[in-house]
Amino acid sequence: MSYKTVSLLVLIMLTLTLALTSCIPETSVIITEGTDSSGFLMGIWHGWIAPVSLIAKIFNDSFTIYDSDNTGFWYDFGFYIAILGGFGGFSLVRRKSKSDKD
């Protein structure tokens, strides 16, 4: 590989890492009134980046995988849907096509 290709790949990896870790839920000591709680879409996002959150938790205890300041059922629903769908859980219920059987 050329120097340009390697440099581009490193740049892409650093950008993706920064983008994924920028929205990791953090523990909050005091939850103030009037702050926005995490809802369904943030639940999906936190479910998708759960592996990244787990790795970040190893190096910094202020990160969590699950946001404690959430809206309840809809956050939970989005989080679990993303966990199942993001790690291939939906592939267990898909039917195989004719080309897969051959």
C-alpha positions as CSV (number, residue, x, y, z in Angstrom):
1,M,0.0,0.0,0.0
2,S,1.1,3.5,-0.7
3,Y,1.7,6.2,1.9
4,K,-1.4,8.1,0.7
5,T,-3.6,5.0,1.2
6,V,-2.4,4.3,4.6
7,S,-2.7,7.9,5.7
8,L,-6.2,8.0,4.3
9,L,-7.2,4.9,6.2
10,V,-5.7,6.2,9.5
11,L,-7.6,9.5,9.0
12,I,-10.9,7.6,8.4
13,M,-10.4,5.4,11.4
14,L,-9.6,8.4,13.7
15,T,-12.7,10.3,12.3
16,L,-14.9,7.3,12.9
17,T,-13.6,6.8,16.4
18,L,-14.1,10.4,17.3
19,A,-17.6,10.3,15.8
20,L,-18.6,7.2,17.7
21,T,-17.2,8.2,21.0
22,S,-18.7,11.7,21.0
23,C,-22.1,10.5,21.9
24,I,-21.3,7.9,24.6
25,P,-23.5,8.3,27.6
26,E,-21.7,9.6,30.7
27,T,-22.6,9.2,34.3
28,S,-24.1,12.3,35.7
29,V,-23.9,13.0,39.4
30,I,-26.7,15.5,39.4
31,I,-29.5,15.4,36.9
32,T,-30.9,18.9,36.7
33,E,-34.5,19.6,36.0
34,G,-35.3,20.7,32.5
35,T,-32.6,18.8,30.8
36,D,-33.5,16.7,27.8
37,S,-33.8,13.0,28.5
38,S,-32.7,10.4,26.0
39,G,-35.5,9.0,24.0
40,F,-36.1,6.3,21.4
41,L,-33.5,7.5,18.8
42,M,-30.8,8.0,21.5
43,G,-31.6,4.5,22.7
44,I,-31.0,3.1,19.2
45,W,-27.7,5.1,19.0
46,H,-26.5,3.9,22.4
47,G,-27.3,0.4,21.4
48,W,-25.3,0.6,18.2
49,I,-22.3,2.1,19.9
50,A,-22.5,-0.2,23.0
51,P,-19.2,-2.1,22.1
52,V,-17.4,1.3,21.7
53,S,-18.9,2.4,25.0
54,L,-17.7,-0.8,26.7
55,I,-14.1,-0.2,25.5
56,A,-14.2,3.4,26.6
57,K,-15.5,2.3,30.0
58,I,-12.3,0.2,30.5
59,F,-10.2,3.4,30.2
60,N,-12.5,5.9,31.9
61,D,-15.1,5.1,34.6
62,S,-17.2,8.1,33.8
63,F,-18.6,6.5,30.6
64,T,-21.5,4.1,30.7
65,I,-23.2,1.9,28.2
66,Y,-26.7,2.8,29.2
67,D,-28.0,6.3,29.8
68,S,-29.6,6.6,33.2
69,D,-31.3,9.8,32.3
70,N,-33.8,8.4,29.8
71,T,-37.5,8.6,29.0
72,G,-38.2,5.0,30.1
73,F,-39.8,2.4,27.9
74,W,-39.1,4.0,24.5
75,Y,-35.4,4.4,25.3
76,D,-35.2,0.8,26.5
77,F,-37.1,-0.4,23.4
78,G,-34.7,1.5,21.0
79,F,-31.6,0.3,23.0
80,Y,-32.6,-3.4,22.8
81,I,-33.7,-3.2,19.2
82,A,-30.3,-1.8,18.3
83,I,-28.5,-4.4,20.3
84,L,-30.4,-7.2,18.7
85,G,-30.3,-5.8,15.2
86,G,-26.7,-4.5,15.4
87,F,-25.2,-7.8,16.3
88,G,-27.1,-10.0,13.8
89,G,-30.0,-10.9,16.0
90,F,-32.5,-10.3,13.2
91,S,-30.7,-12.7,11.0
92,L,-32.0,-15.5,13.1
93,V,-35.6,-14.8,12.1
94,R,-35.0,-14.1,8.4
95,R,-36.0,-16.7,5.8
96,K,-33.3,-18.1,3.6
97,S,-33.7,-17.3,-0.1
98,K,-33.4,-19.8,-2.8
99,S,-29.9,-18.7,-3.7
100,D,-28.7,-19.3,-0.1
101,K,-29.9,-22.9,-0.2
102,D,-27.9,-23.8,-3.3
